[in-house]
Each structure stands twice: as C-alpha cells, then as structure tokens.
Amino acid sequence: MEFGGTCDPRDAGLDPDRLGEAVELIGARGAVAQLCVVRHGQTVVDRSFECSPNALFWLFSASKPYLAVVIHQLVESGRLHLDDAVAAYWPEFAHNGKREITVRHVLRHRSGVSSAGSYVGELRAMTDWDRSLRRIEDTRPRWPIGTVAYSPLAFGFILGEVARRCAGLPFDELVRRSVFEPLGTEDTYLGLPDDLWGRHVPIRAVGPVGPFIQSVLNNRRTREAVVPAAGISTTAREVAWFYQALLDGRLLRPESLAVAVEPTSEGEYDPVARAPVRWSQGFQLGGPRWMEGTVSSLGSLSSPRAFGHNGSNCCVGWADPDRQIAYAYLTNRVGRPKSDLAHHAAVADKVLEAAG
C-alpha cells in the first residue's frame, strides 16, 4: 500500500499491515480527510482522501494546544504565572463572581465558565473578539470554581485575551510569532487568509442542528475570524509536525512541557464533555477511561503519557512520547458523536498497534 511518507514504515519500526488497516478504515468511511503519522522524526504516512494534500481543515478544538503552548511560553519568559488571577491582566473579567479565577483554573477547565451565556450565543458571537469578551465579562460561573467542566469557546477568549494583554500583541500575531514561525509552517493559520478561501474544506454536519452548524462554520466570516479555541486552519502534515516539535523540545522546554501535560483530572466526570476526560493544563491525555463505553480519540491503546486534543470528534492531533509518534487525522464530518469518536479511536489504535 502507498503511504505517501518520506520513509518506509519498516525503517521507523512500524508494521505496514497495521498502518494499511488504518488507511482502509479512513477510505471506507468516505469522508474528506488527511492522515499524517511521524515516527522518530520521520514521516511514515502522509495521505489525503477526497482532497488535495494542501487542503485546509478547520481544527475545531484541536486548535486549543496551540493556545496552550503560547500560555506556557509566556510562563517560561516570566511574563505570566499560572496562579495569577485572570483579572490581574483583565480587570473587567472579575465581574459577577470571577475575581478568584486563575489562569491555571482556565487551562484545567476548572474556571466554572464553561460558556458565556448559551453555547449558540457563543457561536454567533465568536467572529467578533470584543463582543465575545463583553459576553465573558457579563457572565457568571455556571459551576463552582475548581469543578472540572469543559469550556469549548470561552477557554480560548479568556486565555487569548490574557496573552494579548501580557505580550502587547494581537493574539493572531502572537501565535504566529511564537508557534508558526519557529515551526516554519507554510499552511497553518489562525484566521484563514482571504486569498486561501479556495483551499478550505467545508464542514459536513448531520443531525437536527446540522444545517445550523454548516451555516455558521462554512461561513467565510467564521473561517477568517480569530477564534483561539477552535479557529486554526491547517493540514494534517503540519499538525503532526507541531506535535513532533513538542516532542523535540522546539516549542517548550522539557520542564515546561512536563507542566503542560501534568494530569489534572483522573476519573472525574466532566458534565460538559459528558465523559471522564483526562485533562492536563491545555491538553487531553491518553490512557485508560473510567466509564464503561467511553473511549479516547487518542486511542484505547494510547499511553497515559500521550497528549493531544480532539476537535468535535472531527479532527485530532496527538503525540505519544513512549512510542515517539506524532499523529494527525483531520476530517470534515461532524454530528454523530459516538460513532465518530469510535472511528477516530479505531484509526488511532491501528497506528498504535503498528508500533507494537
């Protein structure tokens, strides 16, 4: 089977038959997709399905680790401390019971601000940075501070605004200088440039809210907006190399990465994610799950030290330091959470099986 990588899988210690099964699972699903697998710094799989290799996928929440890296870089530089109150940088944030929320609370999804008002309201506001901030300022924590509760969009605007005020740069400029330029990316953008619209991959959503999701997420204004928690457009190749750079210590010092991937919830049920997600400080973690019938998009065979992030059971990227694998699987299909998640886990497991 043709894997499209730069080296033979066997040279990287991977079983080509198991990798072939991963590719077949993706092909049989029939979605627009890209898969990239890097092992020991060598690209072993780089395949596109029903699209060009440079087609640009919207990452959904698989964008969050890029934001987390920027926050941990600011900590490295001494300009930010995780136990600082968000309001120390953004005084208006303190309104309505949010004064005690720290940067660490937000990174761990323990701020209590899982959303600013309704999630639909957040979706409608997310293309307007200032409007999104005002909604967050006006909201009250939905959960007691310290309670694990996933924050799909507010997470990004809170941390993005802290980073903006701390660094004195617009957030898209900050992530470009701090992450994209050091990586030498050619096809990764927070806010799709106008002249690249022809390369974007439209979302295909099913279910009762499918038409609404498509109307919002396939809108040009949405794709071109700076949405820190969800709005990166890129290729699987560049997501995989983002994770390889983390394994290599090129974006964060080893001690900073250790803090970023430190487990912060073990078996606690997340009422927003509706599962016992293993959270760290900016990433989701691999390893076992404590609730029958739940799996991880990082794979049921993933190491507890694996770290990455799922994006709406549509896109996922991760790194496994034990197996020295960096992985990205991007698709355009949302709306069947259980079957979509099971599919992503199955593909990841085939890649993990290939490593033995």
N, C-alpha and C positions, 0 to 999 in steps of 0.2 A: 504494500500500500504506500502511496505517496503521502509523506507527512509535511512537506514544504519547509522543513527546518534547514539549518545550516550544517547539521551533523547527523550521522546515523544514530538512531536511538540506542543501539547496542554499544556505541562508543561512549555514551553517557550512562551506561548501566541500566537501561530501560528495556523492558520486554516489548518488542514491536507488535506482538499479537494483542497484548492488553491495550496498547495505545490504539491499535486498529479498531478494537471494540468500542473505545471511547468515540472515535471518529464516526463509526457506524451509528451509534446512538444519536449523535447530533444530526447526521444526514437523514436518518429515518424520521426525525421529528419534523423536518420540513420548514423550519424557521430560518430567517436570515440570521446568520451567526458568524462569529470568528472564534477560533481557539488558538491559544499560544501556550506552549509549555517550554520552560527553560530548566535545564538540569546542570548543576555545577557550572553555571555561567554559559552554557551552550544551548542554543535554540534547537529543540528537537522536533517540535510541532509548530507550524505556522500555517493554519488552514482557514480559508474563507468559504462560506456556504451561502450560495444565492446572492453574493455581493462581491465587490472588489476588495482587495487587501487593504485599500486605504479608505474604505467606507467608515464614517464616523458615527459611533453609537453613543447615545445618551446614557450615562452610567447609573442614573438614579442614585441610591445611597452608597453605591460602591465608590462614589466621589468622596465620602467622608474621610478616609485615611489621608488624602492629600491635605485637607484642612488640619487634621490632627498633627501631621508632620510639621506644618508651619507653626502650630502652637508649641510643640516640643522644641523646635529650633529657637523660638523666642525665649524659652526657658534656658536652653543652652547658652544663649548670649547674655543671660542675666537681666533681660528687659521685662521678664514676666515670671511670676511664681504661681504654681498650680493652686496653692491655698489662698491666693489673693481673692477677695470678693470681686465678682464681675463689676459691681457698682463702683469699685475703686478706679476703674477705667471709664466706666459709662454710668455716671451718677443717676441718670433718669431711669436706669434699669431697676433701681431699688424700689420703685413704686409698687404698691399693692403686695407687700409681703415678700419681696425678693431680695432684700438687703443682705441676707446671710448666705446667699447662693455663691459658691466659689467656682473658679474655672475648673477645678478638679471635679466638682459635682456635675458640671455640664459634660465634661469629657466622659464621665462614667454613666451618663444617662440617669443621674440621680438628682437633677435640679428641681424636679417636680413640675417643670414647664415642658410637658410633653408636646404641647401645641399652644399657639397663641390664638385662642378662640377655637372655632371649628377647623377641622382639617381642610374642608372645602374652602373655607375663607382664606386659610394659609395658601392653598394652591392658587387661588385667584390673585393674591397679593404678592406672590413670590418674585414676580418680574420687576417689582418696584422696591428697591432696597430701603428707602426712607419709610415707605408705608409699612413694610414688614417690621422695621424697628419700632414704629409707633404702636403697632399691634402688640408687640412683645412688652413694651413699656407699660401698656394698659392692662395686660393680663395678670391674673393671679395664678400661683402654682395650683395645678389640678391635684397634685399628690403631695404628701408631706415631703419636705426637703430630706434627701437621703434615701427615698424609696426608688428602687430601680423601675424606670418607666421610659421606654424608648421615645426619643424625640426626633421624628423624621425630618422636619424642616427648621424648627426654631433652633435646634442644636447648631445649625450652620450659621444662622444670622447672629446668634449670641457670640459664638467664638470668632466669627468673621469680623464682627464689629470690635471686639476686644483686640484682635490682631491689628485691625486697621488703626485704632487709636494708639496702640502700643508702638507700632512701626512708623506711623505717619504716612502710610501709603494706601491707596485704594486696594481692596483685598485682591482683585484680579491681578493687579500689578505685583503685589506681594507674593502671591503664589507663583507667578511667572518667574520672578527673580529667584525665589527660594527653592523651587522644586523643578519647574520645567527647564529653565536654562541650565542648571547643574546637570540635569539628565541628558541634555542635548535633544529634547523631544522635537519632533517635526510635525506631529499630528495630535497634540493634546492641548485642549483649550477649555478655559473656564469662561463660557460665553462664546458661542460659535461665531467666528468672523463672518461678516455678510457675504464675502466672496466665496465662502466654502459651503454655502447652503446646499448646493447641488450634490454634496457628498454625504449629507446627513441621512441616517437610517430612520424612516418613520416607525413609530410605535404601533403595534397591532394589539389592541386590547379587546377582551371578551367580557361577557357578563353584563349585568344591568347597568353598571356605570361605565362600561367600555366606551360608548360614544363620547361621554364627557371627558374621560381620560385622554382619548385621542384628540379631542378638540383643543385641550389645554397643552398637551405635551408635544403635539405635532405643529403647534403654532410657532411661526418664525420668531415672534417676540419672546416666547419661552426659551427657545434654544439659544437665542442670542443674549439672554439675561445672565447676570452673575448671581447664581444660586449656589452658595457654598456647600450645602449638604447634598446636592443632587445634580448640579448642572455641568459637570465635565463631559465634554465630547471628545472621544478618542478611539483608538484601535486596540484590539486585544494585545497586539505586539507591544505597544507602549505601556499598557497596564502591567503586563508580565515583567517588563524591564524596570518599571517603578518598584515592584516588589524585589526584583533582583538587586537593585541599588540599595534597598533597605538591608538585605542580607549581606551585602558587601560593605556596609558602613559608609556609603557615599552620601547619604542624606541626613543621617543621625549618627552620633557617636554610639558605640555599643551600649554604654551605660544609659544613654537617653532612650534607645530602643527598648532596653530592658524595662524601663519605667512605663513606656508607652504600651507594652504588651503584658504588663503585670495583671493577672486575673483580678477582677473586682466584683464578680458575682459568680458563685458556684452553686447552681441548682435553684436559685431564686426564680420564681415565676415572674416574667415580665408581662404585666397586664395589657400593654400596648402591642407588643410583639406577639402576645398570646403563646409564649413558649419560654422555657428556661434558658435564655440565651447566655452564653459565656461571654460577658463583656470584659474589656480591659479599659485602657484610657485612650480611646479613639479607634479601637479595632474590635471586631468579633474574633473569638478564639475557637480553635478546633477542639477535638477530643470528644469524650462521651457526653450524652444527653441524659437527663434525669427524669424525663417524662415519656411514657410509653407512646410510640407512634410519631415522635418528633425526630427529625434528622437535621443535619447541618449542611448548608450549601458548600462547605469546605470538604464534605465527605464524611461518611460514617467511620471511615478508616483513618481519618486525619489525626495527626499527633496533637496532644494537648498544647504543644508549643506553637502550633500553626496559627497564623494570624492573617486577617484579611477583612473583607466586608462584602456582604450580599447587597444587591440593589434590586429590591422589589421582586425577588425570585426571577429576575430577568438578566442581570449581569452580575458577575462575581470575579473578584481577584483575590489571590492569597499567596502566602509564602509558607513553606514548611522548612524550618531550619534543620530539623533532624534528617530529612531526606534531601535537603538542598534543592528544592523545587520551587520555582516561581511560576504562577499559573494565572491565566485569564480566560474566561469564557463569557463572551458577550452575545446577547440575543436581542430580538426586538419584540418578544411576546410576553404579555402580562395578562393577569386576570384569572388564572387557575392556581391559586397559591399552593395547594397541597401537591398537585401533580407537577407543577413547575419546579417546586423545591425538590421533590423526589427525583426528577430528571437531572437537575444540577448535581445532586448528591451522587447519583449513579455515574455520571460522567467523571466527576472528581475521583470516585472510588476506582474506576478503571485505570486512571492515571496513577493513583497511589498503588494499586496492585502491580502496575508495570515496574514500580521501583522495588518490589519485593518486600 
